[in-house]
Amino acid sequence: MRKAWESIYCPNYISGYNPFNLKNMNKAIERLVTAINNREKIVIYGGCDVDSICGISSLLLILKYLNADVEYCVSYKVGDSYDIDDNIIKNYISFLGAQVLITVGCGLIGKEQELLCNSLGIDLIITENKKVKSIYDSVYINPSEKNCFYRYKDLSKSGVIFKLMQGIAIYYNMKSINKYLDLILIGSMSENVNDVGENKVILKEGTKYLENTNSVGLRAIKSFHGIKELKKENINKIIEEITPADSVVCKKDNAKIIVELLTTNDEDRAEQITKYLYNEKKR
């Protein structure tokens, strides 16, 4: 494992710390590798805030690159939580044929939902960043959990997802994982994370990748708004543009459109969505 890690992250090119220091990361990667290799249905679930959208989009991109059978689900915020309830599990996630469910920065409402997933043959990989103690028997990844002794506790939702992506990259010996740091940067900045520890690395390296981004969608936003220099206010402008608006189209649907923007390879479609989002903000 050490050689695999060093082949991706040498001392002169640091973009994060060993993801396997996170509790349960090895279990998550073992389950994901099985799902990827056997083309089992993977569903990614998260909220419609910018941090969640960036986490969903980046994980979706790497799984599609590995030819995984993957879908995603964006949900409304209920109160102060995006946690999954019975209706979402039964009416959408199960309908998609999920065999593995990965959450982005959220858990389940309670133990009953875990048992429901188990009864439906859905294995859970839960990622959170809230300061809670897990009640789950499923794979649970949370740097802020009391029983997790990961050094860097204040990662954003997308930051925790990037640790999962790093674990996947190590297994498959992928050397291009850092290119997704542009999305992780945007997600982290939307949550105003502290510029210290691992976040400092993400913000610094992510800015470099955003400057010359491979993302067709991010390039469309930068071009449409004339963004050339990546000053803080310009990155905040990008965040503003991919913040789902409440309008004629519901917030959840706007979030799905933004995920499409951040994952498309079609320049014309990216330009079309960028103009649509701009017009939505003006309403």
C-alpha positions in Angstrom: 0.0 0.0 0.0 2.9 2.4 0.8 4.3 2.0 -2.7 0.9 2.7 -4.3 0.5 5.8 -2.1 4.0 7.1 -3.0 3.4 6.5 -6.7 0.6 9.0 -6.7 1.7 11.5 -4.0 5.5 12.2 -3.9 7.0 14.6 -1.4 7.1 17.4 -3.9 3.5 17.0 -5.0 1.2 16.9 -2.0 -2.5 17.1 -2.5 -3.7 15.3 0.7 -2.9 12.9 3.4 -3.2 9.1 3.5 -7.0 8.4 3.3 -6.5 5.0 5.0 -5.9 6.8 8.2 -9.6 7.4 8.3 -11.6 4.8 10.2 -13.4 2.3 7.9 -11.8 3.6 4.7 -10.3 0.2 3.9 -13.8 -1.4 4.2 -15.3 1.3 2.0 -12.7 0.7 -0.7 -13.1 -3.1 -0.5 -16.8 -2.8 -1.1 -16.5 -0.2 -3.8 -13.9 -2.2 -5.7 -16.2 -5.2 -5.7 -19.1 -3.1 -7.0 -17.0 -1.5 -9.7 -15.5 -4.7 -10.9 -18.8 -6.6 -10.9 -20.8 -3.7 -12.4 -23.1 -3.6 -9.4 -25.4 -0.5 -9.2 -23.9 2.3 -7.1 -26.1 5.2 -6.1 -24.6 8.5 -4.8 -26.9 10.5 -2.5 -26.5 14.1 -1.3 -28.1 17.4 -0.7 -28.6 20.4 -3.0 -26.0 22.7 -1.4 -22.8 23.6 -3.4 -20.6 21.4 -1.2 -22.8 18.3 -1.7 -23.1 19.0 -5.4 -19.3 19.2 -5.8 -18.9 16.0 -3.8 -21.5 14.2 -5.9 -20.1 15.5 -9.2 -16.5 14.6 -8.4 -17.3 11.1 -7.2 -19.6 10.5 -10.2 -16.8 11.5 -12.6 -14.2 9.1 -11.1 -16.7 6.2 -10.9 -17.7 6.8 -14.5 -14.1 6.9 -15.5 -13.7 3.4 -14.0 -16.8 2.3 -16.0 -18.9 1.8 -12.8 -22.7 1.4 -13.1 -23.5 4.6 -11.2 -26.4 6.9 -10.6 -27.0 9.8 -8.2 -29.9 11.3 -6.2 -30.2 14.9 -5.0 -32.6 15.6 -2.1 -34.2 18.6 -0.5 -33.0 19.7 2.9 -35.4 18.7 5.6 -35.0 21.1 8.5 -31.2 21.2 9.2 -30.5 17.9 7.7 -30.2 16.0 4.4 -30.4 12.7 6.1 -32.2 9.9 4.2 -35.7 8.8 5.1 -37.8 5.8 4.2 -39.6 7.4 1.3 -36.3 8.3 -0.5 -35.0 4.7 0.1 -38.2 3.0 -1.1 -39.3 5.3 -3.8 -36.1 6.3 -5.5 -32.9 4.6 -4.3 -34.4 1.1 -4.4 -36.2 1.9 -7.7 -32.8 2.7 -9.2 -31.7 -0.9 -8.3 -29.0 0.3 -5.8 -26.7 -2.4 -4.4 -24.3 0.1 -2.9 -25.5 3.5 -1.6 -22.9 6.3 -0.9 -24.0 9.3 1.0 -22.3 12.7 0.6 -22.1 14.5 3.9 -25.2 13.0 5.5 -26.5 9.9 7.2 -29.8 8.3 7.7 -32.6 9.5 9.9 -32.1 6.6 12.3 -31.2 2.9 12.7 -34.5 1.9 11.1 -33.4 3.3 7.7 -30.2 1.2 7.9 -32.3 -1.9 8.6 -34.5 -1.0 5.6 -31.5 -0.7 3.3 -30.3 -4.1 4.6 -33.6 -5.7 3.9 -33.5 -4.3 0.3 -30.0 -5.7 -0.3 -28.4 -2.2 -0.3 -24.9 -1.9 1.3 -24.2 1.5 2.9 -21.1 3.7 2.7 -22.0 6.7 4.8 -19.8 9.8 4.7 -20.4 12.7 7.1 -18.5 15.6 8.6 -20.7 16.3 11.6 -19.5 15.8 15.2 -21.6 12.8 16.0 -21.0 9.2 17.2 -22.1 6.6 14.7 -25.1 4.4 15.4 -24.6 2.4 12.3 -23.2 -1.1 11.7 -22.6 -0.2 8.0 -19.4 1.4 6.7 -19.1 4.8 8.3 -16.5 7.4 7.4 -16.4 10.6 9.4 -13.2 12.5 10.4 -15.2 14.3 13.1 -16.6 11.2 14.7 -15.5 10.9 18.3 -14.1 7.4 17.7 -12.2 8.4 14.5 -8.7 9.7 15.3 -8.0 11.3 11.9 -5.8 14.3 12.5 -7.8 16.7 10.3 -11.3 17.0 11.6 -12.8 20.0 9.7 -13.0 18.7 6.2 -16.0 19.8 4.1 -18.5 17.2 2.7 -16.6 17.2 -0.6 -13.3 17.0 1.2 -14.4 13.8 2.9 -15.5 12.5 -0.5 -12.1 13.4 -1.9 -10.5 11.1 0.7 -12.8 8.3 -0.6 -11.7 9.2 -4.1 -8.0 9.0 -3.1 -8.6 5.6 -1.7 -10.1 4.5 -5.0 -7.2 6.0 -6.9 -4.6 4.2 -4.8 -6.3 0.9 -5.5 -6.5 1.4 -9.2 -3.1 3.2 -9.4 -4.7 6.3 -10.9 -2.3 9.3 -11.3 -4.9 11.8 -12.5 -6.9 12.1 -9.3 -5.7 15.6 -8.4 -7.6 17.1 -11.4 -10.8 16.8 -9.4 -9.4 19.2 -6.8 -11.0 22.2 -8.6 -14.5 20.9 -7.6 -13.3 20.0 -4.0 -11.9 23.6 -3.7 -15.2 25.1 -4.7 -17.2 22.8 -2.4 -14.8 23.6 0.5 -14.8 27.4 -0.1 -18.6 27.3 -0.2 -18.5 26.1 3.4 -15.9 28.6 4.5 -13.5 26.0 5.8 -10.5 27.1 7.9 -7.4 27.5 5.8 -5.3 25.1 8.0 -4.2 21.5 7.9 -5.5 19.4 5.1 -7.9 22.2 4.0 -4.9 24.5 3.4 -3.5 21.9 1.0 -6.9 21.4 -0.8 -7.4 25.2 -1.2 -3.9 25.8 -2.5 -3.7 22.9 -4.9 -7.4 23.2 -5.9 -6.8 26.8 -7.0 -4.0 25.7 -9.3 -6.3 23.1 -10.9 -9.2 25.6 -11.2 -7.0 28.0 -13.0 -6.4 25.5 -15.8 -9.4 23.3 -15.2 -10.2 20.3 -17.4 -13.9 20.7 -16.5 -16.0 21.8 -19.5 -18.6 23.2 -17.2 -16.3 25.3 -15.0 -14.6 26.6 -18.2 -18.0 27.6 -19.5 -18.7 29.6 -16.3 -15.3 31.3 -16.3 -15.7 32.2 -20.0 -19.3 33.5 -19.7 -18.5 35.7 -16.7 -15.1 36.8 -18.0 -13.2 35.2 -15.1 -9.5 35.2 -15.8 -7.8 35.8 -12.4 -8.7 33.4 -9.6 -9.0 35.9 -6.9 -11.3 35.0 -3.9 -14.1 37.1 -5.2 -14.0 35.4 -8.6 -14.1 31.9 -7.0 -17.1 33.1 -4.9 -18.7 34.2 -8.2 -18.4 30.6 -9.4 -19.9 29.4 -6.2 -22.8 31.9 -6.6 -23.5 30.7 -10.1 -23.7 27.0 -9.1 -25.8 27.6 -6.0 -29.3 26.2 -6.9 -32.0 28.9 -7.1 -35.6 28.5 -5.9 -37.6 29.4 -9.0 -40.0 28.0 -11.5 -37.9 24.9 -11.6 -37.6 23.5 -8.0 -34.3 23.7 -6.2 -33.7 20.0 -6.4 -34.1 20.0 -10.2 -31.7 23.0 -10.4 -29.2 21.1 -8.4 -29.4 18.2 -10.9 -28.8 20.6 -13.8 -25.7 21.9 -12.0 -24.4 18.3 -11.5 -24.9 17.8 -15.3 -22.9 21.0 -15.9 -20.1 19.9 -13.7 -19.9 16.4 -15.3 -20.6 17.0 -19.0 -18.0 16.8 -21.8 -20.3 18.7 -24.2 -19.2 22.3 -24.6 -22.4 23.4 -26.2 -24.5 21.9 -23.4 -22.2 23.5 -20.8 -22.7 26.9 -22.4 -26.4 26.4 -22.6 -26.7 25.4 -18.9 -24.4 28.3 -17.8 -26.8 30.8 -19.6 -29.8 29.1 -18.1 -28.3 29.4 -14.5 -27.5 33.0 -15.1 -31.1 33.8 -16.2 -32.5 31.9 -13.2 -30.5 34.2 -10.9 -32.1 37.2 -12.6 -35.6 36.1 -12.0 
